[in-house]
Amino acid sequence: MVASSADRPLAAATAVADRFSAATVHEAAGRVGALPARLRPAYAAAVYGPAFPVLCPGGDNLWLHRAVAEAAPGDVLVVQTTSTDEYGYWGEILSEAARARGLSGLVLDGGVRDLGALERVGFPVFSSSICIKGTVKDPDGSGRLGGPIRIGDVRIERGDLIVGDEDGVVVIPQHRWPEVLESSREREDKEARIIAEIRSGASTLDLYSLPR
């Protein structure tokens, strides 16, 4: 069993994701935290919230069922699998269960299935592949809830901020939330000024002081 995460500062996560894109957050954080590009939304979806890390054995999704039961409302399940993504670890039933629990989304370095049903359910799902191959549920399988885990070169700990959209997924350590919020605001304001100047006839070469 793991402790509830309901007391973590969800308001900060909401403020970042509601206003800023994953790309903006990534750039504002110093170009760190981007998960591998293979992680894509299963349908047009966006996700934000504190990470609930899960380590899942290859070809076995029992730990995902356990994670849905243990995570707190608002959490984003972030899942590292220990082998190939050629399994459908997640589908319609788990999406329905996660939505009923009030979770915010799933980021899974592995396969999902039931693609049409996932969109109908409306629970945000990001995965590295689409695969119909089924999984087992081994009660003795080696897994873990609550992390830490690693996807690509990014370490994810419980409570880290997850922001994902059509461009990708970024992970921000929770202690950096205030800094990233401010940097994201500054970046958005700067880009708005640049766009206004472009629409008035300015050249991007001049605006960015680029060589001609």
C-alpha positions as CSV (number, residue, x, y, z in Angstrom):
1,M,0.0,0.0,0.0
2,V,1.1,3.6,-0.6
3,A,0.2,6.8,1.1
4,S,-2.4,9.1,-0.3
5,S,-1.2,11.9,-2.6
6,A,-4.2,14.1,-2.1
7,D,-2.3,16.6,-0.1
8,R,0.2,17.5,-2.8
9,P,-0.1,20.9,-4.5
10,L,-2.3,20.1,-7.4
11,A,-3.1,23.8,-8.0
12,A,0.4,24.4,-9.2
13,A,0.2,21.6,-11.7
14,T,-3.2,22.8,-13.0
15,A,-1.8,26.3,-13.4
16,V,1.1,25.1,-15.6
17,A,-0.9,22.8,-17.8
18,D,-4.0,24.9,-18.2
19,R,-2.1,27.8,-19.5
20,F,1.0,26.4,-21.1
21,S,1.8,23.7,-23.6
22,A,4.2,20.8,-23.0
23,A,6.7,22.5,-25.4
24,T,6.5,25.7,-23.5
25,V,7.0,24.0,-20.1
26,H,9.9,22.0,-21.5
27,E,11.7,25.1,-22.8
28,A,10.9,27.1,-19.7
29,A,12.4,24.4,-17.6
30,G,15.7,24.7,-19.5
31,R,15.0,22.0,-22.1
32,V,14.9,19.2,-19.7
33,G,12.3,16.5,-18.8
34,A,11.1,15.6,-22.2
35,L,10.1,11.9,-22.4
36,P,11.0,10.0,-25.6
37,A,9.2,11.0,-28.7
38,R,7.7,7.5,-29.1
39,L,5.2,8.4,-26.3
40,R,2.2,9.8,-28.2
41,P,-1.5,10.4,-27.3
42,A,-3.7,7.5,-28.3
43,Y,-6.2,10.1,-29.4
44,A,-6.4,13.9,-29.3
45,A,-5.8,14.4,-25.6
46,A,-3.9,16.4,-23.0
47,V,-2.8,15.4,-19.6
48,Y,-1.5,17.1,-16.5
49,G,-1.1,16.4,-12.8
50,P,1.3,14.9,-10.3
51,A,3.0,11.6,-11.2
52,F,2.1,8.3,-9.7
53,P,5.0,6.1,-10.9
54,V,4.4,2.4,-11.7
55,L,7.0,-0.3,-12.5
56,C,5.3,-3.0,-14.5
57,P,6.7,-6.4,-15.5
58,G,6.8,-7.1,-19.2
59,G,3.6,-8.6,-20.6
60,D,1.8,-8.4,-17.2
61,N,-0.7,-5.6,-16.3
62,L,-1.7,-6.6,-12.8
63,W,0.3,-3.7,-11.4
64,L,-1.7,-1.3,-13.5
65,H,-4.9,-2.6,-11.9
66,R,-3.2,-2.1,-8.5
67,A,-2.1,1.4,-9.5
68,V,-5.7,2.5,-10.4
69,A,-6.9,1.3,-7.0
70,E,-4.1,3.0,-5.1
71,A,-3.5,6.3,-6.9
72,A,-5.2,9.4,-5.6
73,P,-7.7,11.5,-7.6
74,G,-5.9,13.9,-9.9
75,D,-2.8,11.6,-10.2
76,V,-1.3,10.7,-13.6
77,L,-0.1,7.1,-13.8
78,V,3.4,7.1,-15.3
79,V,4.4,3.5,-16.2
80,Q,7.8,2.0,-17.0
81,T,7.6,-1.6,-18.4
82,T,10.5,-3.9,-18.0
83,S,10.5,-5.3,-21.5
84,T,9.0,-5.0,-25.0
85,D,6.1,-2.7,-25.7
86,E,4.5,-5.5,-27.9
87,Y,1.7,-6.0,-25.4
88,G,-1.6,-4.2,-24.9
89,Y,-1.2,-3.3,-21.2
90,W,-4.2,-1.0,-21.1
91,G,-7.6,-0.8,-22.7
92,E,-11.2,0.2,-22.3
93,I,-11.8,-1.5,-18.9
94,L,-8.8,0.2,-17.2
95,S,-9.7,3.5,-18.7
96,E,-13.2,3.3,-17.3
97,A,-11.8,2.3,-13.9
98,A,-9.3,5.1,-13.9
99,R,-11.9,7.7,-14.9
100,A,-14.2,6.5,-12.2
101,R,-11.4,6.9,-9.7
102,G,-10.9,10.5,-10.8
103,L,-7.4,10.0,-12.1
104,S,-6.0,12.5,-14.6
105,G,-4.4,10.3,-17.2
106,L,-1.9,7.6,-18.2
107,V,1.6,7.8,-19.6
108,L,2.7,4.3,-20.5
109,D,6.0,3.2,-22.1
110,G,4.3,0.2,-23.6
111,G,1.3,-0.7,-25.8
112,V,-2.4,0.0,-25.4
113,R,-5.4,-1.3,-27.3
114,D,-9.2,-0.7,-27.7
115,L,-8.3,2.6,-29.4
116,G,-11.8,3.5,-30.5
117,A,-13.1,2.8,-27.0
118,L,-10.4,4.8,-25.3
119,E,-11.5,7.9,-27.2
120,R,-15.1,7.3,-26.3
121,V,-14.2,6.9,-22.6
122,G,-12.3,10.2,-22.8
123,F,-9.6,9.2,-20.3
124,P,-6.2,10.7,-21.5
125,V,-3.9,7.9,-22.6
126,F,-0.3,8.3,-23.9
127,S,1.6,5.3,-25.0
128,S,4.6,4.1,-27.1
129,S,2.6,1.8,-29.3
130,I,-0.8,0.4,-30.2
131,C,-0.9,-3.4,-29.8
132,I,-3.6,-6.0,-29.5
133,K,-1.5,-8.7,-27.8
134,G,-2.9,-9.5,-24.4
135,T,-1.2,-9.6,-21.0
136,V,-1.2,-11.9,-18.0
137,K,-1.9,-11.0,-14.3
138,D,0.8,-12.8,-12.3
139,P,0.3,-12.3,-8.5
140,D,4.0,-13.0,-8.0
141,G,5.2,-10.7,-10.8
142,S,7.8,-8.1,-9.8
143,G,6.6,-4.6,-9.9
144,R,6.3,-1.4,-7.8
145,L,4.0,1.4,-7.0
146,G,5.1,4.9,-6.1
147,G,8.4,4.9,-7.9
148,P,10.9,6.2,-8.7
149,I,11.1,5.0,-12.3
150,R,13.0,5.9,-15.4
151,I,11.7,6.4,-19.0
152,G,14.4,7.2,-21.5
153,D,16.9,9.3,-19.6
154,V,14.2,11.0,-17.4
155,R,13.8,9.9,-13.8
156,I,10.2,10.3,-12.5
157,E,9.4,10.5,-8.8
158,R,6.0,10.6,-7.2
159,G,4.6,14.1,-7.2
160,D,6.6,15.3,-10.2
161,L,4.5,17.4,-12.6
162,I,3.4,15.7,-15.8
163,V,2.3,17.9,-18.8
164,G,1.4,16.2,-22.0
165,D,-0.3,17.2,-25.3
166,E,-0.1,16.5,-29.0
167,D,3.6,17.6,-29.0
168,G,4.7,15.1,-26.3
169,V,5.1,14.7,-22.6
170,V,7.4,16.6,-20.1
171,V,8.2,15.8,-16.5
172,I,9.1,18.6,-14.1
173,P,10.4,17.8,-10.6
174,Q,7.9,19.1,-8.0
175,H,10.4,21.4,-6.3
176,R,10.8,23.3,-9.6
177,W,7.1,24.1,-10.0
178,P,7.2,27.8,-8.9
179,E,10.3,28.5,-11.1
180,V,8.8,26.8,-14.1
181,L,5.5,28.6,-13.7
182,E,7.2,32.0,-13.8
183,S,9.5,31.1,-16.7
184,S,6.6,29.8,-18.7
185,R,4.7,33.0,-18.2
186,E,7.7,35.0,-19.3
187,R,8.2,32.8,-22.4
188,E,4.5,33.1,-23.4
189,D,4.6,36.9,-23.0
190,K,7.8,37.1,-25.1
191,E,6.4,34.9,-27.9
192,A,3.2,36.9,-28.0
193,R,5.2,40.1,-28.6
194,I,7.2,38.4,-31.3
195,I,4.1,37.2,-33.1
196,A,2.7,40.7,-32.9
197,E,5.8,42.1,-34.6
198,I,5.8,39.4,-37.2
199,R,2.2,40.2,-38.1
200,S,3.4,43.9,-38.4
201,G,6.0,42.9,-41.0
202,A,9.1,42.1,-38.9
203,S,11.5,39.4,-40.0
204,T,12.3,36.5,-37.7
205,L,16.0,37.0,-38.8
206,D,15.9,40.4,-37.2
207,L,13.8,39.5,-34.2
208,Y,16.1,36.6,-33.2
209,S,19.3,38.4,-34.4
210,L,20.0,35.5,-36.8
211,P,22.7,35.7,-39.5
212,R,21.5,36.5,-43.0
